[in-house]
Amino acid sequence: MKRLKWALPITASLFLITGCGSSDEGTNQPSDAPVEDEANTENNSMYTFNKFELEVDYTDVDDAIKVDYEAENNSTEASYERKEDDQNLRGDEAMQELDPVFGQLNFDQDTPDEEVLNQIKAAFNIADDAKKIEADVTFTDGTEKEYKQE
């Protein structure tokens, strides 16, 4: 009788342990479930760059356009100043303006400098009479580049 008294709890425990065991295989995942790209887990940037700084001067206005953007880990810092439009935006407001502009930029670290500057001028609507355009970009692979037009 003593053996029977312990047999039931032990058997039940074995069923619970095997049923709740850990497995590396997913269970009941739909075939169209997203697969995490391990190569992209360190880079949360939506663009080809993690850092983008831009300064544009005109003959009569220094820092007519100024952009600072940095995506790091799970945080993003952004500011966007455009003097001709009296814009001085920070944080989410800056990103609301910058996101569609950044979406037009499709260059990478191998793109010729002239092409990068042309894309920046088109995306930010920079007039041809700009005295100076300077962009500092850190790409998602860590490459840092500076683009200048004076």
Number of C-alpha atoms within 10 A of each C-alpha: 6 6 7 8 9 10 12 10 11 11 10 10 12 11 12 11 10 9 9 9 8 8 7 5 7 7 7 6 9 8 6 6 7 8 6 8 7 8 7 10 9 11 18 15 19 12 19 19 25 21 22 19 18 20 18 24 19 17 10 8 13 14 16 19 22 19 21 18 22 18 19 14 12 9 9 16 15 20 20 22 19 16 14 9 9 9 12 15 18 17 13 13 13 20 19 12 13 19 12 11 15 19 12 14 18 13 18 18 18 7 10 11 16 12 11 20 18 12 17 21 16 14 16 15 10 17 11 8 9 17 15 15 20 17 20 16 23 19 19 21 12 12 11 14 14 12 15 16 13 9
